[in-house]
Amino acid sequence: MAADKNLRLKIIGRLSLFATTLIWGSSFVILKNVLDSVPTLYILAIRFTGATIITALIGMKELRKMDLGYLKNGVLMGVFLFVAYALQTFGLAHTTPGKNAFLTSTYAVIVPFLGWAIYKKKPDIYNVAAGFMAIAGIGLVSLSSNLNMGLGEGLTTLCGLFYAVHILATSHAVRERSVMLLNTIQFAVTAVLSWFFALITEPFPVNMPVDAYLSIAYLCVMCTAVCYFLQTLGQKYTPPATAAIILTLESVFGTAISVAFYGEKLNARLVLGFLLIFLAVLVSETKLSFLWEKLRKKSDEKNYSLQ
């Protein structure tokens, strides 16, 4: 019975993570289509206002823990999250969903080097190798034949840097603090900043089509509230190395959905660039532990058979 329960939880964990990456992957095409009728900052404002309400209702009991420490950390996380999402969404307006998905994923490679600068912890050989692969991949994806980087690719690459900063700020903030409460605060800060800059730069879009509202609702509910829940559930029942491998599939799903439903065209150069970025994230996140573990098991089995 215990073995059956463990297997069931193992399957639930992995399916939850696959669902998370699939939903997040779908967000690139959906967001790209919404940008045709709704300005970037208003999309973010509506999306994160809804996310704030959802997380606040779910974690209502956590609100009593609010103090200055939560506010300071939550506000800092919210500022970084706003900048990252704004750069990503503005970048998406000027590039394809596939490029946006893969260039965004470079945050996983940037984190160890930012950690080196802040915490003086040197990256290992896997991080360095991943860094070189990511740079080569970014070049193949972003640079034109005359070695110029497009606006969309440049903004998206910069967004990866701010996602990395956000991850480090989050890692520091969550120590002995409620994740739900921090999420509520950071979502609220992102919503406020989005409304502020949206309202001072352009008028509210009064003739938004119904499908735009539905798409933003999908981004708010599925890509924010549901995905955060599924990711947490999945990582609870999945080893970190395995979870990291599954989560790297977000950019793969994003590109596949873009090719299938947005009509994005791929050539050999783009495919090679995407592959290098994917491998860079995989190496940086897992240290290839899944490969070494498999080789170790084979070696142990061989030694056992020789005894």
C-alpha positions as YAML, in Angstrom:
chain: A
units: angstrom
residues:
- id: 1
  name: MET
  ca: [0.00, 0.00, 0.00]
- id: 2
  name: ALA
  ca: [2.80, 2.42, 0.91]
- id: 3
  name: ALA
  ca: [4.56, 1.71, -2.40]
- id: 4
  name: ASP
  ca: [1.33, 2.38, -4.34]
- id: 5
  name: LYS
  ca: [0.80, 5.65, -2.48]
- id: 6
  name: ASN
  ca: [4.37, 6.78, -3.15]
- id: 7
  name: LEU
  ca: [4.01, 5.95, -6.84]
- id: 8
  name: ARG
  ca: [0.72, 7.87, -6.99]
- id: 9
  name: LEU
  ca: [2.27, 10.93, -5.33]
- id: 10
  name: LYS
  ca: [5.27, 10.67, -7.66]
- id: 11
  name: ILE
  ca: [2.98, 10.70, -10.70]
- id: 12
  name: ILE
  ca: [0.92, 13.59, -9.28]
- id: 13
  name: GLY
  ca: [4.08, 15.59, -8.67]
- id: 14
  name: ARG
  ca: [5.43, 15.16, -12.17]
- id: 15
  name: LEU
  ca: [2.08, 15.75, -13.87]
- id: 16
  name: SER
  ca: [1.66, 18.96, -11.83]
- id: 17
  name: LEU
  ca: [5.04, 20.25, -13.02]
- id: 18
  name: PHE
  ca: [4.35, 19.27, -16.65]
- id: 19
  name: ALA
  ca: [0.99, 21.09, -16.44]
- id: 20
  name: THR
  ca: [2.76, 24.15, -15.03]
- id: 21
  name: THR
  ca: [5.27, 24.33, -17.86]
- id: 22
  name: LEU
  ca: [2.57, 23.71, -20.47]
- id: 23
  name: ILE
  ca: [0.34, 26.49, -19.12]
- id: 24
  name: TRP
  ca: [3.27, 28.90, -18.82]
- id: 25
  name: GLY
  ca: [4.36, 27.92, -22.32]
- id: 26
  name: SER
  ca: [0.92, 28.79, -23.67]
- id: 27
  name: SER
  ca: [1.07, 32.26, -22.11]
- id: 28
  name: PHE
  ca: [3.55, 33.60, -24.69]
- id: 29
  name: VAL
  ca: [1.20, 33.18, -27.66]
- id: 30
  name: ILE
  ca: [-1.85, 34.32, -25.69]
- id: 31
  name: LEU
  ca: [-0.04, 37.43, -24.48]
- id: 32
  name: LYS
  ca: [1.27, 38.16, -27.98]
- id: 33
  name: ASN
  ca: [-2.31, 38.14, -29.34]
- id: 34
  name: VAL
  ca: [-3.61, 40.37, -26.52]
- id: 35
  name: LEU
  ca: [-0.91, 42.95, -27.29]
- id: 36
  name: ASP
  ca: [-2.69, 43.65, -30.58]
- id: 37
  name: SER
  ca: [-5.59, 45.28, -28.73]
- id: 38
  name: VAL
  ca: [-4.40, 46.16, -25.19]
- id: 39
  name: PRO
  ca: [-1.31, 48.19, -24.19]
- id: 40
  name: THR
  ca: [1.39, 46.33, -22.28]
- id: 41
  name: LEU
  ca: [1.08, 48.13, -18.94]
- id: 42
  name: TYR
  ca: [-2.70, 47.75, -18.81]
- id: 43
  name: ILE
  ca: [-2.35, 44.00, -19.41]
- id: 44
  name: LEU
  ca: [0.02, 43.81, -16.44]
- id: 45
  name: ALA
  ca: [-2.19, 46.07, -14.31]
- id: 46
  name: ILE
  ca: [-5.33, 43.97, -14.84]
- id: 47
  name: ARG
  ca: [-3.47, 40.65, -14.59]
- id: 48
  name: PHE
  ca: [-1.72, 41.43, -11.30]
- id: 49
  name: THR
  ca: [-4.73, 43.13, -9.76]
- id: 50
  name: GLY
  ca: [-6.61, 39.87, -10.27]
- id: 51
  name: ALA
  ca: [-3.66, 37.83, -9.00]
- id: 52
  name: THR
  ca: [-3.48, 39.98, -5.87]
- id: 53
  name: ILE
  ca: [-7.17, 39.45, -5.12]
- id: 54
  name: ILE
  ca: [-6.90, 35.67, -5.65]
- id: 55
  name: THR
  ca: [-3.80, 35.20, -3.47]
- id: 56
  name: ALA
  ca: [-5.18, 37.51, -0.77]
- id: 57
  name: LEU
  ca: [-8.42, 35.51, -0.59]
- id: 58
  name: ILE
  ca: [-6.59, 32.17, -0.52]
- id: 59
  name: GLY
  ca: [-4.09, 33.32, 2.11]
- id: 60
  name: MET
  ca: [-6.38, 35.55, 4.14]
- id: 61
  name: LYS
  ca: [-5.21, 33.98, 7.41]
- id: 62
  name: GLU
  ca: [-1.62, 34.90, 6.55]
- id: 63
  name: LEU
  ca: [-2.40, 38.63, 6.52]
- id: 64
  name: ARG
  ca: [-2.18, 38.76, 10.33]
- id: 65
  name: LYS
  ca: [1.59, 38.10, 10.00]
- id: 66
  name: MET
  ca: [2.12, 41.39, 8.17]
- id: 67
  name: ASP
  ca: [5.00, 43.46, 9.57]
- id: 68
  name: LEU
  ca: [7.71, 45.85, 8.35]
- id: 69
  name: GLY
  ca: [9.94, 42.95, 7.27]
- id: 70
  name: TYR
  ca: [7.23, 41.51, 5.04]
- id: 71
  name: LEU
  ca: [6.51, 44.93, 3.56]
- id: 72
  name: LYS
  ca: [10.14, 45.75, 2.79]
- id: 73
  name: ASN
  ca: [10.85, 42.39, 1.18]
- id: 74
  name: GLY
  ca: [7.51, 42.18, -0.62]
- id: 75
  name: VAL
  ca: [7.89, 45.68, -2.08]
- id: 76
  name: LEU
  ca: [11.43, 44.92, -3.29]
- id: 77
  name: MET
  ca: [10.26, 41.68, -4.90]
- id: 78
  name: GLY
  ca: [7.32, 43.51, -6.49]
- id: 79
  name: VAL
  ca: [9.55, 46.20, -8.02]
- id: 80
  name: PHE
  ca: [11.86, 43.62, -9.58]
- id: 81
  name: LEU
  ca: [8.89, 41.54, -10.76]
- id: 82
  name: PHE
  ca: [7.28, 44.60, -12.37]
- id: 83
  name: VAL
  ca: [10.46, 45.54, -14.25]
- id: 84
  name: ALA
  ca: [11.01, 41.95, -15.41]
- id: 85
  name: TYR
  ca: [7.42, 41.49, -16.64]
- id: 86
  name: ALA
  ca: [7.35, 44.92, -18.28]
- id: 87
  name: LEU
  ca: [10.58, 44.23, -20.19]
- id: 88
  name: GLN
  ca: [9.37, 40.76, -21.16]
- id: 89
  name: THR
  ca: [6.00, 42.01, -22.40]
- id: 90
  name: PHE
  ca: [7.39, 45.05, -24.25]
- id: 91
  name: GLY
  ca: [9.97, 42.70, -25.74]
- id: 92
  name: LEU
  ca: [7.27, 40.27, -26.86]
- id: 93
  name: ALA
  ca: [5.59, 43.10, -28.77]
- id: 94
  name: HIS
  ca: [8.70, 43.30, -30.97]
- id: 95
  name: THR
  ca: [9.70, 39.65, -31.32]
- id: 96
  name: THR
  ca: [8.17, 36.19, -31.65]
- id: 97
  name: PRO
  ca: [6.74, 34.12, -28.77]
- id: 98
  name: GLY
  ca: [9.39, 31.43, -29.30]
- id: 99
  name: LYS
  ca: [12.31, 33.84, -29.05]
- id: 100
  name: ASN
  ca: [10.69, 35.54, -26.08]
- id: 101
  name: ALA
  ca: [10.28, 32.19, -24.29]
- id: 102
  name: PHE
  ca: [13.85, 31.01, -24.76]
- id: 103
  name: LEU
  ca: [15.56, 34.35, -24.09]
- id: 104
  name: THR
  ca: [13.53, 34.77, -20.89]
- id: 105
  name: SER
  ca: [14.70, 31.36, -19.66]
- id: 106
  name: THR
  ca: [18.32, 32.59, -19.50]
- id: 107
  name: TYR
  ca: [17.58, 33.89, -15.99]
- id: 108
  name: ALA
  ca: [18.44, 30.38, -14.74]
- id: 109
  name: VAL
  ca: [21.97, 30.77, -16.13]
- id: 110
  name: ILE
  ca: [22.40, 34.35, -14.85]
- id: 111
  name: VAL
  ca: [21.45, 33.59, -11.21]
- id: 112
  name: PRO
  ca: [24.74, 31.88, -10.19]
- id: 113
  name: PHE
  ca: [26.82, 34.78, -11.55]
- id: 114
  name: LEU
  ca: [24.68, 37.38, -9.79]
- id: 115
  name: GLY
  ca: [25.02, 35.30, -6.64]
- id: 116
  name: TRP
  ca: [28.80, 35.44, -7.10]
- id: 117
  name: ALA
  ca: [28.68, 39.24, -7.27]
- id: 118
  name: ILE
  ca: [26.39, 39.58, -4.23]
- id: 119
  name: TYR
  ca: [27.26, 36.64, -1.97]
- id: 120
  name: LYS
  ca: [30.86, 36.00, -3.15]
- id: 121
  name: LYS
  ca: [30.00, 32.37, -3.95]
- id: 122
  name: LYS
  ca: [31.89, 31.33, -7.06]
- id: 123
  name: PRO
  ca: [29.97, 29.58, -9.86]
- id: 124
  name: ASP
  ca: [31.07, 26.00, -10.50]
- id: 125
  name: ILE
  ca: [32.30, 24.52, -13.77]
- id: 126
  name: TYR
  ca: [28.72, 23.67, -14.80]
- id: 127
  name: ASN
  ca: [27.62, 27.30, -14.35]
- id: 128
  name: VAL
  ca: [30.57, 28.54, -16.42]
- id: 129
  name: ALA
  ca: [29.90, 26.03, -19.20]
- id: 130
  name: ALA
  ca: [26.21, 26.97, -19.13]
- id: 131
  name: GLY
  ca: [27.13, 30.66, -19.36]
- id: 132
  name: PHE
  ca: [29.16, 30.13, -22.54]
- id: 133
  name: MET
  ca: [26.39, 28.01, -24.09]
- id: 134
  name: ALA
  ca: [23.78, 30.64, -23.21]
- id: 135
  name: ILE
  ca: [25.83, 33.46, -24.74]
- id: 136
  name: ALA
  ca: [26.26, 31.47, -27.95]
- id: 137
  name: GLY
  ca: [22.55, 30.62, -27.99]
- id: 138
  name: ILE
  ca: [21.51, 34.23, -27.38]
- id: 139
  name: GLY
  ca: [23.76, 35.32, -30.23]
- id: 140
  name: LEU
  ca: [22.22, 32.83, -32.65]
- id: 141
  name: VAL
  ca: [18.67, 33.75, -31.62]
- id: 142
  name: SER
  ca: [19.07, 37.52, -31.30]
- id: 143
  name: LEU
  ca: [21.71, 38.82, -33.69]
- id: 144
  name: SER
  ca: [20.91, 39.57, -37.30]
- id: 145
  name: SER
  ca: [23.30, 38.91, -40.20]
- id: 146
  name: ASN
  ca: [24.96, 42.31, -39.59]
- id: 147
  name: LEU
  ca: [25.37, 41.45, -35.86]
- id: 148
  name: ASN
  ca: [22.68, 43.89, -34.66]
- id: 149
  name: MET
  ca: [20.27, 42.87, -31.89]
- id: 150
  name: GLY
  ca: [16.60, 43.67, -32.40]
- id: 151
  name: LEU
  ca: [14.66, 45.72, -29.86]
- id: 152
  name: GLY
  ca: [12.45, 42.81, -28.83]
- id: 153
  name: GLU
  ca: [15.37, 40.45, -28.33]
- id: 154
  name: GLY
  ca: [17.33, 43.08, -26.39]
- id: 155
  name: LEU
  ca: [14.44, 43.85, -24.02]
- id: 156
  name: THR
  ca: [13.74, 40.15, -23.48]
- id: 157
  name: THR
  ca: [17.39, 39.40, -22.68]
- id: 158
  name: LEU
  ca: [17.39, 42.28, -20.19]
- id: 159
  name: CYS
  ca: [14.19, 40.86, -18.69]
- id: 160
  name: GLY
  ca: [16.09, 37.62, -18.00]
- id: 161
  name: LEU
  ca: [18.55, 39.63, -15.92]
- id: 162
  name: PHE
  ca: [15.77, 41.16, -13.80]
- id: 163
  name: TYR
  ca: [14.09, 37.77, -13.34]
- id: 164
  name: ALA
  ca: [17.43, 36.57, -11.97]
- id: 165
  name: VAL
  ca: [17.56, 39.54, -9.57]
- id: 166
  name: HIS
  ca: [13.99, 38.77, -8.53]
- id: 167
  name: ILE
  ca: [14.88, 35.13, -7.82]
- id: 168
  name: LEU
  ca: [17.76, 36.17, -5.54]
- id: 169
  name: ALA
  ca: [15.54, 38.71, -3.75]
- id: 170
  name: THR
  ca: [12.88, 36.04, -3.31]
- id: 171
  name: SER
  ca: [15.37, 33.48, -1.99]
- id: 172
  name: HIS
  ca: [16.43, 35.97, 0.66]
- id: 173
  name: ALA
  ca: [12.88, 37.05, 1.51]
- id: 174
  name: VAL
  ca: [11.25, 33.63, 1.95]
- id: 175
  name: ARG
  ca: [13.49, 32.55, 4.83]
- id: 176
  name: GLU
  ca: [11.07, 31.83, 7.68]
- id: 177
  name: ARG
  ca: [8.34, 33.88, 5.99]
- id: 178
  name: SER
  ca: [4.99, 32.99, 4.42]
- id: 179
  name: VAL
  ca: [5.29, 32.50, 0.64]
- id: 180
  name: MET
  ca: [1.58, 33.27, 0.18]
- id: 181
  name: LEU
  ca: [1.83, 36.60, 2.01]
- id: 182
  name: LEU
  ca: [4.98, 37.63, 0.13]
- id: 183
  name: ASN
  ca: [3.27, 36.73, -3.16]
- id: 184
  name: THR
  ca: [0.24, 38.83, -2.24]
- id: 185
  name: ILE
  ca: [2.44, 41.85, -1.46]
- id: 186
  name: GLN
  ca: [4.63, 41.54, -4.55]
- id: 187
  name: PHE
  ca: [1.61, 41.05, -6.82]
- id: 188
  name: ALA
  ca: [-0.02, 44.14, -5.26]
- id: 189
  name: VAL
  ca: [3.14, 46.23, -5.79]
- id: 190
  name: THR
  ca: [3.40, 45.04, -9.40]
- id: 191
  name: ALA
  ca: [-0.27, 45.94, -9.96]
- id: 192
  name: VAL
  ca: [0.12, 49.43, -8.42]
- id: 193
  name: LEU
  ca: [3.24, 50.21, -10.47]
- id: 194
  name: SER
  ca: [1.54, 48.93, -13.63]
- id: 195
  name: TRP
  ca: [-1.56, 51.09, -13.05]
- id: 196
  name: PHE
  ca: [0.58, 54.14, -12.22]
- id: 197
  name: PHE
  ca: [2.77, 54.01, -15.33]
- id: 198
  name: ALA
  ca: [-0.13, 52.93, -17.54]
- id: 199
  name: LEU
  ca: [-2.37, 55.82, -16.52]
- id: 200
  name: ILE
  ca: [0.34, 58.48, -16.93]
- id: 201
  name: THR
  ca: [1.49, 57.23, -20.34]
- id: 202
  name: GLU
  ca: [-1.72, 56.40, -22.22]
- id: 203
  name: PRO
  ca: [-5.51, 56.34, -21.79]
- id: 204
  name: PHE
  ca: [-7.34, 53.22, -20.66]
- id: 205
  name: PRO
  ca: [-8.41, 51.08, -23.65]
- id: 206
  name: VAL
  ca: [-12.19, 51.49, -23.62]
- id: 207
  name: ASN
  ca: [-12.96, 49.25, -26.58]
- id: 208
  name: MET
  ca: [-11.23, 46.06, -25.47]
- id: 209
  name: PRO
  ca: [-12.63, 43.02, -27.28]
- id: 210
  name: VAL
  ca: [-14.19, 40.24, -25.24]
- id: 211
  name: ASP
  ca: [-11.43, 37.79, -26.18]
- id: 212
  name: ALA
  ca: [-8.85, 40.18, -24.71]
- id: 213
  name: TYR
  ca: [-10.64, 40.10, -21.33]
- id: 214
  name: LEU
  ca: [-10.82, 36.30, -21.51]
- id: 215
  name: SER
  ca: [-7.12, 36.06, -22.36]
- id: 216
  name: ILE
  ca: [-6.10, 38.34, -19.48]
- id: 217
  name: ALA
  ca: [-8.34, 36.31, -17.16]
- id: 218
  name: TYR
  ca: [-6.52, 33.17, -18.33]
- id: 219
  name: LEU
  ca: [-3.15, 34.83, -17.65]
- id: 220
  name: CYS
  ca: [-4.33, 35.92, -14.22]
- id: 221
  name: VAL
  ca: [-6.02, 32.73, -13.02]
- id: 222
  name: MET
  ca: [-4.23, 29.92, -14.86]
- id: 223
  name: CYS
  ca: [-0.74, 31.37, -15.45]
- id: 224
  name: THR
  ca: [-0.46, 32.96, -12.02]
- id: 225
  name: ALA
  ca: [-2.71, 31.49, -9.31]
- id: 226
  name: VAL
  ca: [-3.06, 27.93, -10.67]
- id: 227
  name: CYS
  ca: [0.55, 27.61, -11.83]
- id: 228
  name: TYR
  ca: [1.97, 28.75, -8.50]
- id: 229
  name: PHE
  ca: [-0.16, 26.11, -6.78]
- id: 230
  name: LEU
  ca: [0.79, 23.37, -9.25]
- id: 231
  name: GLN
  ca: [4.48, 24.24, -9.05]
- id: 232
  name: THR
  ca: [4.44, 24.07, -5.26]
- id: 233
  name: LEU
  ca: [2.52, 20.77, -5.31]
- id: 234
  name: GLY
  ca: [4.79, 19.31, -7.96]
- id: 235
  name: GLN
  ca: [8.02, 20.23, -6.19]
- id: 236
  name: LYS
  ca: [6.69, 18.74, -2.95]
- id: 237
  name: TYR
  ca: [6.63, 15.25, -4.49]
- id: 238
  name: THR
  ca: [9.48, 15.56, -7.02]
- id: 239
  name: PRO
  ca: [13.27, 15.59, -6.40]
- id: 240
  name: PRO
  ca: [14.82, 19.04, -7.11]
- id: 241
  name: ALA
  ca: [16.96, 17.84, -10.04]
- id: 242
  name: THR
  ca: [13.97, 16.20, -11.73]
- id: 243
  name: ALA
  ca: [11.78, 19.25, -11.08]
- id: 244
  name: ALA
  ca: [14.42, 21.51, -12.61]
- id: 245
  name: ILE
  ca: [14.54, 19.39, -15.76]
- id: 246
  name: ILE
  ca: [10.76, 19.46, -16.15]
- id: 247
  name: LEU
  ca: [10.52, 23.21, -15.54]
- id: 248
  name: THR
  ca: [13.06, 23.93, -18.29]
- id: 249
  name: LEU
  ca: [10.42, 22.64, -20.74]
- id: 250
  name: GLU
  ca: [8.49, 25.93, -20.42]
- id: 251
  name: SER
  ca: [10.50, 27.49, -23.25]
- id: 252
  name: VAL
  ca: [10.15, 24.34, -25.37]
- id: 253
  name: PHE
  ca: [6.37, 24.30, -24.94]
- id: 254
  name: GLY
  ca: [6.28, 28.06, -25.60]
- id: 255
  name: THR
  ca: [8.05, 27.63, -28.93]
- id: 256
  name: ALA
  ca: [6.05, 24.53, -29.94]
- id: 257
  name: ILE
  ca: [2.76, 26.32, -29.26]
- id: 258
  name: SER
  ca: [4.02, 29.38, -31.14]
- id: 259
  name: VAL
  ca: [4.87, 27.25, -34.19]
- id: 260
  name: ALA
  ca: [1.54, 25.40, -34.04]
- id: 261
  name: PHE
  ca: [-0.84, 28.29, -33.33]
- id: 262
  name: TYR
  ca: [1.01, 31.54, -34.09]
- id: 263
  name: GLY
  ca: [2.71, 30.40, -37.29]
- id: 264
  name: GLU
  ca: [6.25, 31.12, -36.10]
- id: 265
  name: LYS
  ca: [8.82, 29.93, -38.63]
- id: 266
  name: LEU
  ca: [12.01, 28.22, -37.46]
- id: 267
  name: ASN
  ca: [15.28, 27.86, -39.34]
- id: 268
  name: ALA
  ca: [18.44, 25.89, -38.54]
- id: 269
  name: ARG
  ca: [20.10, 28.88, -36.85]
- id: 270
  name: LEU
  ca: [17.15, 29.50, -34.52]
- id: 271
  name: VAL
  ca: [16.80, 25.81, -33.66]
- id: 272
  name: LEU
  ca: [20.51, 25.62, -32.79]
- id: 273
  name: GLY
  ca: [20.22, 28.77, -30.68]
- id: 274
  name: PHE
  ca: [17.16, 27.42, -28.85]
- id: 275
  name: LEU
  ca: [18.94, 24.10, -28.28]
- id: 276
  name: LEU
  ca: [22.02, 25.81, -26.80]
- id: 277
  name: ILE
  ca: [19.90, 27.94, -24.45]
- id: 278
  name: PHE
  ca: [17.88, 24.89, -23.39]
- id: 279
  name: LEU
  ca: [21.06, 22.89, -22.69]
- id: 280
  name: ALA
  ca: [22.54, 25.85, -20.82]
- id: 281
  name: VAL
  ca: [19.52, 26.04, -18.51]
- id: 282
  name: LEU
  ca: [19.54, 22.26, -18.08]
- id: 283
  name: VAL
  ca: [23.24, 22.18, -17.16]
- id: 284
  name: SER
  ca: [22.99, 25.18, -14.83]
- id: 285
  name: GLU
  ca: [19.89, 23.90, -13.03]
- id: 286
  name: THR
  ca: [20.77, 20.20, -12.67]
- id: 287
  name: LYS
  ca: [24.60, 19.99, -12.87]
- id: 288
  name: LEU
  ca: [23.77, 16.92, -15.00]
- id: 289
  name: SER
  ca: [23.11, 15.05, -11.75]
- id: 290
  name: PHE
  ca: [20.53, 12.85, -13.50]
- id: 291
  name: LEU
  ca: [23.22, 11.70, -15.95]
- id: 292
  name: TRP
  ca: [25.87, 11.03, -13.30]
- id: 293
  name: GLU
  ca: [23.33, 9.13, -11.19]
- id: 294
  name: LYS
  ca: [22.43, 6.90, -14.13]
- id: 295
  name: LEU
  ca: [26.10, 6.21, -14.88]
- id: 296
  name: ARG
  ca: [26.77, 5.47, -11.21]
- id: 297
  name: LYS
  ca: [23.92, 2.93, -11.10]
- id: 298
  name: LYS
  ca: [25.19, 1.21, -14.23]
- id: 299
  name: SER
  ca: [28.68, 1.06, -12.74]
- id: 300
  name: ASP
  ca: [27.34, -0.39, -9.48]
- id: 301
  name: GLU
  ca: [25.33, -3.00, -11.40]
- id: 302
  name: LYS
  ca: [28.41, -3.95, -13.45]
- id: 303
  name: ASN
  ca: [30.57, -4.29, -10.34]
- id: 304
  name: TYR
  ca: [27.88, -6.37, -8.64]
- id: 305
  name: SER
  ca: [27.64, -8.76, -11.58]
- id: 306
  name: LEU
  ca: [31.42, -9.27, -11.52]
- id: 307
  name: GLN
  ca: [31.41, -10.29, -7.88]
...
